[in-house]
Amino acid sequence: MVNRGGRRVFVERRGVLEPVADRTLEVRNLTVAIKNIARACGDEISDHQPMLDARLEDGSRVAAMFPPCSVDGPTLTVRKFTHRYTLDELVTVGTLAADLAKELRRAVDDRRNILISGGTGTGKTTLLNALAATISERDRIVLIEETSEILIEKPNLVRFEARRAQSPLGQEAPLPAVTISDLVRATLRHRPDRILVGEVRGPEAFDLLQALNTGHLGSLSTIHANSAEQALTRLAHCVLTANVGLPHRSVREAIALALHLVVHIARVDGLRKVTEVVQIRGYDSGLDRFELASMDGAAGSSVP
């Protein structure tokens, strides 16, 4: 992470951000480096287009911002792909308990629809990767992402990536955007056994629920939230952004029908840990509450 035009550099090690001592970059060199990265990714960044969100050849994610949007000078963030963990390895490093890993593996085998929630950098994608690795080789998987970062090796895998509206150099006509919603709808024509969405963050939530409630089981997806309960509320808000005129209660009923489990992962003392797993038992329209039960068999609870 390079902040303030190169005057501050940070690196994340074992979940902790650390300043890099005696390491700065000249703003001119940083600017040139960012432009070169953008060019290598087939993109551009400039005063006219000050934001960059790109993927390097090794799969690492790059985000950059130029002034005037970045007030203190160019900013660069690189998220390198690290080791691709299996469920057993996540047990070894303490992310989840062995018995819970066994239950989640069974849920994937039983084609349960699973939503993984958590904050930024908590390991949602890592957990999704580990769960996806347990999917049967016989299943046809369609993976949909804003920017490709999920690493799955399966014989019948189709990968779709969204595209923002672009005006490539040398072309007069701009390229139209292809959204996650567009891709979810298109996926249904590709005969998927399982639909995986890297992150749900907007109106594509409506299209995903439509797919899950019409017989497409075994889905995995992630969402930003601070708890399993909040994940359901946030998912409902995402559905409403589709502006399809669904009443509030109908949205929540659709969520209760579509999803089976919410798995929440968080940072605890710098380590990534699964802190909650809840089963969605239904929706009480009279009380306007989800009916939930903890994965470990704890007493059911309701969420307004």
Residue, then its C-alpha position, 0 to 999 in steps of 0.5 A: m500500500v502506497n499512500r500520500g504520493g509515495r511518502r508512506v508505504f505499508v505492507e500487511r503481514r499475518g493480518v497486521l498492517e505495518p509501515v515499511a521503514d525508510r521506504t518512500l517513492e518519488v511522486r513522479n516515479l509512482t505516477v509512471a509506475i501506476k500508468n505502466i501497470a494500467r497499460a499492461c492491464g489494457d486500461e488507463i488512468s489519468d486526470h480525466q479517468p483518475m481511478l484504476d481497478a485492474r488485475l495483473e497476470d498473476g491474478s493480483r488485484v491493483a487499485a489506484m487513485f490519482p489527484p484530484c480524487s486522491v487529495d494527498g497524491p497518487t495512491l496505490t494498493v496491490r492485493k497479492f494472491t497468496h496460498r490457496y487454502t483447502l478446508d483442512e488447511l483452514v482448520t490447521v491455521g485456526t480459521l475454523a474448527a474441524d467439526l465445523a469444516k466437516e459440516l460445511r463440506r456436507a452442506v456443499d455436498d447437499r447443495r445448500n445455498i451458502l452466503i459468506s459474510g465478513g468485512t474487508g480483508t477477513g478472508k471471505t474469498t479464501l473461504l469461498n475458494a476452500l468450499a468451492a474446491t469440495i464441489s463435485e468434478r461432475d458439476r458444471i460451475v458458472l463463476i461470476e465476478e466483478t474482477s476475477e480473483i477466485l481460483i478454482e480448478k474444475p473440469n467444467l468451470v465457466r468464468f464470467e467477469a463484469r466490465r465497466a463502461q470504457s473508452p479505449l484509446g483509439q476507439e471512437a465508440p465507448l464499450p458498454a458496461v456488462t454488469i453482474s446482473d447481466l451476467v447472472r441472467a446470462t448464466l441461466r442460458h449456460r446450464p449451470d449446476r452451481i452458480l457462484v458469485g464472487e461478491v453481492r453488492g447491488p441489484e444483482a442480488f435480485d437476479l441471484l435470488q430469482a435463480l436460486n428460487t427456480g431450482h439452482l441449488g448449491s450456490l456460493s457467494t460473499i457479501h460485506a457485513n459485520s455479522a451473519e444477521q446483518a448480512l441478511t439485512r444487507l442482502a435485502h437492501c441490495v435486492l431493493t436497489a434493483n427497483v423491481g417494486l417488490p415489497h419489503r416482506s416479499v424480499r425477505e421471504a425470497i431470501a429465506l426461501a433461497l438461502h440455507l446458511v450464512v457463514h460469517i468470518a472476521r478478524v480476531d486478534g489479527l487472525r481470520k476466524v469463522t465466528e458465526v454459522v446460522q441456518i435460515r429456517g424461514y421467515d415470520s411475516g407476522l413478526d417480520r423476522f428471519e427464523l435462524a438457528s446456529m449451526d452447532g444446534a443452539a436454540g433458534s433465534s429471530v432477527p428483525 
